Amino acid sequence: MKQLALDIGLASTPTLDNFFAGPNAAALSHLRLWTATGSRSPVPTYLWGESGSGKTHLLHAVHHALLELGTQVGWLDAHSMDPPEFNDGWVAVLMDDVHLYNAEQQHTAFNWFVNALTPRCGTPRWVLAAGALPPADLKLRDDLRSRLGWGHIEALQVLGEPERRAVLQQEADVRGLFLSDEVMSYMLKRFSRDLGSLMQLLDHLDHYALQTQRGLTIPLVRAMLENE
């Protein structure tokens, strides 16, 4: 049966605390140090992995953590059609989905990278980037690709089914939802299996169950989809 990926807004702000690391514990630990006050390094970090491995969650989590510290951050992704010039007030540059950058975005990314590591004044800024492929395989301009591969490189893994089940059960428990093995199997079989999509689905089901005053069952899932 065709798997579905629902276009539903995230239930909560992605943070380092609500990222289920699983096999990606080393990357999470690195980013915790990277965002800690006074513990950052000017050496850039590049995260790569297939869709659903948590790259965008982690970049948004770092962005949120740095903003919570009252700092300014540069953000660039494949949807940034009119990116700003590099700002000397930024403490970090975050670049998501670099494998999708067009020529103009690649030019901006390279400019930001150079300015971040060789600032006109002060200390170097920190660069965190993410893409679907390792640096050597990126179809980008050579000077940008080489810089993305210069520092720390972390390969992220998609969570296995037992880990996805554990995360869904944990989130359901937090929400006070009873999520049976039967419903969980139905979700994993018929919907996009990346954790972000599953968490969005659970959030939508939670709201729908509250609205209809019904328990979380397979018929409820079907009814929700019929009313989308």
One Martini backbone bead per residue (centre of mass of N, CA, C, O) as a GRO file, in nm:
protein
  228
    1MET     BB    1   0.098   0.035   0.019
    2LYS     BB    2   0.079   0.356   0.011
    3GLN     BB    3   0.260   0.602   0.139
    4LEU     BB    4   0.219   0.871   0.373
    5ALA     BB    5   0.271   1.234   0.377
    6LEU     BB    6   0.203   1.469   0.598
    7ASP     BB    7   0.104   1.820   0.592
    8ILE     BB    8   0.217   1.897   0.904
    9GLY     BB    9   0.277   2.063   1.165
   10LEU     BB   10   0.470   2.098   1.413
   11ALA     BB   11   0.423   2.038   1.751
   12SER     BB   12   0.722   2.135   1.808
   13THR     BB   13   1.009   2.254   1.892
   14PRO     BB   14   1.310   2.186   1.796
   15THR     BB   15   1.534   2.000   2.003
   16LEU     BB   16   1.782   1.844   2.175
   17ASP     BB   17   1.588   1.707   2.386
   18ASN     BB   18   1.370   1.592   2.147
   19PHE     BB   19   1.603   1.414   2.042
   20PHE     BB   20   1.631   1.094   1.916
   21ALA     BB   21   1.928   0.940   1.878
   22GLY     BB   22   2.045   0.665   1.908
   23PRO     BB   23   2.289   0.630   1.662
   24ASN     BB   24   2.327   0.974   1.715
   25ALA     BB   25   2.484   1.049   1.984
   26ALA     BB   26   2.748   1.185   1.889
   27ALA     BB   27   2.618   1.424   1.742
   28LEU     BB   28   2.460   1.536   1.982
   29SER     BB   29   2.702   1.585   2.167
   30HIS     BB   30   2.848   1.781   1.981
   31LEU     BB   31   2.614   1.998   1.973
   32ARG     BB   32   2.606   2.059   2.271
   33LEU     BB   33   2.891   2.177   2.278
   34TRP     BB   34   2.854   2.383   2.042
   35THR     BB   35   2.613   2.548   2.214
   36ALA     BB   36   2.777   2.605   2.445
   37THR     BB   37   2.889   2.823   2.654
   38GLY     BB   38   3.229   2.851   2.566
   39SER     BB   39   3.238   2.557   2.372
   40ARG     BB   40   3.315   2.651   2.101
   41SER     BB   41   3.409   2.591   1.758
   42PRO     BB   42   3.544   2.697   1.441
   43VAL     BB   43   3.488   2.423   1.345
   44PRO     BB   44   3.319   2.276   1.121
   45THR     BB   45   2.991   2.119   1.050
   46TYR     BB   46   2.874   1.803   0.899
   47LEU     BB   47   2.559   1.674   0.801
   48TRP     BB   48   2.457   1.336   0.703
   49GLY     BB   49   2.161   1.199   0.532
   50GLU     BB   50   1.878   1.072   0.503
   51SER     BB   51   1.564   1.091   0.507
   52GLY     BB   52   1.486   1.100   0.860
   53SER     BB   53   1.768   1.146   1.036
   54GLY     BB   54   1.764   1.472   1.160
   55LYS     BB   55   1.892   1.730   1.038
   56THR     BB   56   1.677   1.957   1.062
   57HIS     BB   57   1.624   1.932   1.358
   58LEU     BB   58   1.915   2.006   1.450
   59LEU     BB   59   1.933   2.284   1.321
   60HIS     BB   60   1.687   2.404   1.467
   61ALA     BB   61   1.791   2.345   1.752
   62VAL     BB   62   2.041   2.525   1.737
   63HIS     BB   63   1.898   2.781   1.664
   64HIS     BB   64   1.727   2.793   1.921
   65ALA     BB   65   1.961   2.788   2.128
   66LEU     BB   66   2.099   3.053   2.029
   67LEU     BB   67   1.856   3.241   2.063
   68GLU     BB   68   1.823   3.187   2.372
   69LEU     BB   69   2.111   3.344   2.415
   70GLY     BB   70   2.085   3.617   2.230
   71THR     BB   71   2.166   3.548   1.937
   72GLN     BB   72   2.293   3.561   1.611
   73VAL     BB   73   2.174   3.400   1.299
   74GLY     BB   74   2.247   3.228   1.012
   75TRP     BB   75   2.012   3.133   0.742
   76LEU     BB   76   2.017   2.847   0.505
   77ASP     BB   77   1.813   2.733   0.231
   78ALA     BB   78   1.635   2.615  -0.047
   79HIS     BB   79   1.409   2.862   0.024
   80SER     BB   80   1.625   3.090  -0.011
   81MET     BB   81   1.580   3.358  -0.238
   82ASP     BB   82   1.686   3.623  -0.034
   83PRO     BB   83   1.964   3.643   0.094
   84PRO     BB   84   2.167   3.780   0.301
   85GLU     BB   85   2.418   3.928   0.410
   86PHE     BB   86   2.673   3.914   0.590
   87ASN     BB   87   2.689   3.914   0.953
   88ASP     BB   88   2.893   4.021   1.212
   89GLY     BB   89   2.670   3.942   1.445
   90TRP     BB   90   2.713   3.661   1.402
   91VAL     BB   91   2.784   3.333   1.559
   92ALA     BB   92   2.638   3.178   1.314
   93VAL     BB   93   2.610   2.924   1.048
   94LEU     BB   94   2.321   2.787   0.881
   95MET     BB   95   2.297   2.491   0.652
   96ASP     BB   96   2.041   2.354   0.460
   97ASP     BB   97   2.020   2.147   0.202
   98VAL     BB   98   2.282   2.173   0.005
   99HIS     BB   99   2.203   1.971  -0.236
  100LEU     BB  100   1.973   2.207  -0.340
  101TYR     BB  101   2.144   2.425  -0.440
  102ASN     BB  102   2.179   2.688  -0.617
  103ALA     BB  103   2.391   2.911  -0.749
  104GLU     BB  104   2.318   3.144  -0.552
  105GLN     BB  105   2.335   2.977  -0.288
  106GLN     BB  106   2.628   2.891  -0.324
  107HIS     BB  107   2.744   3.174  -0.317
  108THR     BB  108   2.642   3.244  -0.035
  109ALA     BB  109   2.771   3.009   0.120
  110PHE     BB  110   3.062   3.081   0.053
  111ASN     BB  111   3.060   3.365   0.168
  112TRP     BB  112   2.984   3.285   0.457
  113PHE     BB  113   3.217   3.094   0.509
  114VAL     BB  114   3.449   3.294   0.475
  115ASN     BB  115   3.346   3.508   0.683
  116ALA     BB  116   3.334   3.316   0.930
  117LEU     BB  117   3.654   3.223   0.921
  118THR     BB  118   3.735   3.542   0.812
  119PRO     BB  119   3.704   3.787   0.989
  120ARG     BB  120   3.736   4.133   1.029
  121CYS     BB  121   3.636   4.069   1.329
  122GLY     BB  122   3.726   3.878   1.562
  123THR     BB  123   3.598   3.573   1.578
  124PRO     BB  124   3.512   3.295   1.459
  125ARG     BB  125   3.263   3.136   1.319
  126TRP     BB  126   2.999   2.901   1.306
  127VAL     BB  127   2.956   2.601   1.107
  128LEU     BB  128   2.640   2.451   1.002
  129ALA     BB  129   2.574   2.163   0.802
  130ALA     BB  130   2.343   2.003   0.554
  131GLY     BB  131   2.298   1.674   0.389
  132ALA     BB  132   2.245   1.381   0.187
  133LEU     BB  133   2.560   1.392   0.143
  134PRO     BB  134   2.866   1.361   0.114
  135PRO     BB  135   3.085   1.595   0.020
  136ALA     BB  136   3.213   1.441  -0.233
  137ASP     BB  137   2.897   1.402  -0.364
  138LEU     BB  138   2.844   1.688  -0.419
  139LYS     BB  139   2.670   1.911  -0.654
  140LEU     BB  140   2.907   2.141  -0.627
  141ARG     BB  141   3.111   2.368  -0.590
  142ASP     BB  142   3.432   2.314  -0.511
  143ASP     BB  143   3.480   2.527  -0.280
  144LEU     BB  144   3.234   2.437  -0.110
  145ARG     BB  145   3.279   2.134  -0.084
  146SER     BB  146   3.558   2.150   0.060
  147ARG     BB  147   3.453   2.305   0.314
  148LEU     BB  148   3.239   2.095   0.408
  149GLY     BB  149   3.495   1.873   0.441
  150TRP     BB  150   3.696   1.996   0.668
  151GLY     BB  151   3.563   1.907   0.925
  152HIS     BB  152   3.315   1.789   1.083
  153ILE     BB  153   3.175   1.454   1.028
  154GLU     BB  154   2.826   1.343   1.030
  155ALA     BB  155   2.658   1.036   1.022
  156LEU     BB  156   2.325   0.972   0.980
  157GLN     BB  157   2.067   0.764   1.115
  158VAL     BB  158   1.800   0.585   1.076
  159LEU     BB  159   1.565   0.467   1.251
  160GLY     BB  160   1.451   0.196   1.369
  161GLU     BB  161   1.165   0.043   1.447
  162PRO     BB  162   1.205   0.011   1.756
  163GLU     BB  163   1.275   0.314   1.795
  164ARG     BB  164   1.016   0.437   1.681
  165ARG     BB  165   0.831   0.300   1.884
  166ALA     BB  166   0.955   0.425   2.138
  167VAL     BB  167   0.897   0.721   2.064
  168LEU     BB  168   0.591   0.703   2.027
  169GLN     BB  169   0.531   0.596   2.312
  170GLN     BB  170   0.655   0.828   2.467
  171GLU     BB  171   0.476   1.053   2.344
  172ALA     BB  172   0.204   0.931   2.424
  173ASP     BB  173   0.254   0.933   2.731
  174VAL     BB  174   0.288   1.240   2.757
  175ARG     BB  175  -0.017   1.284   2.635
  176GLY     BB  176  -0.210   1.044   2.742
  177LEU     BB  177  -0.191   0.810   2.534
  178PHE     BB  178  -0.325   0.518   2.386
  179LEU     BB  179  -0.083   0.309   2.217
  180SER     BB  180  -0.113   0.056   2.031
  181ASP     BB  181   0.031  -0.188   1.847
  182GLU     BB  182  -0.176  -0.179   1.618
  183VAL     BB  183  -0.161   0.124   1.552
  184MET     BB  184   0.143   0.142   1.512
  185SER     BB  185   0.158  -0.057   1.275
  186TYR     BB  186  -0.026   0.106   1.091
  187MET     BB  187   0.152   0.357   1.075
  188LEU     BB  188   0.419   0.216   0.973
  189LYS     BB  189   0.285   0.090   0.708
  190ARG     BB  190   0.108   0.364   0.583
  191PHE     BB  191   0.343   0.562   0.650
  192SER     BB  192   0.576   0.759   0.684
  193ARG     BB  193   0.881   0.652   0.858
  194ASP     BB  194   0.969   0.905   0.948
  195LEU     BB  195   0.974   1.059   1.248
  196GLY     BB  196   0.856   1.336   1.181
  197SER     BB  197   0.592   1.232   1.047
  198LEU     BB  198   0.493   1.062   1.290
  199MET     BB  199   0.474   1.298   1.492
  200GLN     BB  200   0.269   1.458   1.329
  201LEU     BB  201   0.052   1.242   1.326
  202LEU     BB  202   0.016   1.221   1.633
  203ASP     BB  203  -0.072   1.512   1.673
  204HIS     BB  204  -0.324   1.496   1.494
  205LEU     BB  205  -0.460   1.264   1.648
  206ASP     BB  206  -0.483   1.404   1.916
  207HIS     BB  207  -0.671   1.631   1.822
  208TYR     BB  208  -0.895   1.450   1.701
  209ALA     BB  209  -0.963   1.293   1.961
  210LEU     BB  210  -1.053   1.544   2.120
  211GLN     BB  211  -1.278   1.642   1.926
  212THR     BB  212  -1.430   1.339   1.925
  213GLN     BB  213  -1.404   1.166   2.184
  214ARG     BB  214  -1.174   0.946   2.111
  215GLY     BB  215  -0.994   0.686   2.064
  216LEU     BB  216  -0.692   0.534   1.962
  217THR     BB  217  -0.767   0.412   1.644
  218ILE     BB  218  -0.804   0.292   1.336
  219PRO     BB  219  -1.078   0.430   1.274
  220LEU     BB  220  -0.971   0.711   1.348
  221VAL     BB  221  -0.761   0.735   1.129
  222ARG     BB  222  -0.958   0.704   0.892
  223ALA     BB  223  -1.142   0.943   0.967
  224MET     BB  224  -0.931   1.163   0.947
  225LEU     BB  225  -0.863   1.123   0.643
  226GLU     BB  226  -1.160   1.177   0.542
  227ASN     BB  227  -1.135   1.489   0.675
  228GLU     BB  228  -0.891   1.629   0.506
   0.00000   0.00000   0.00000
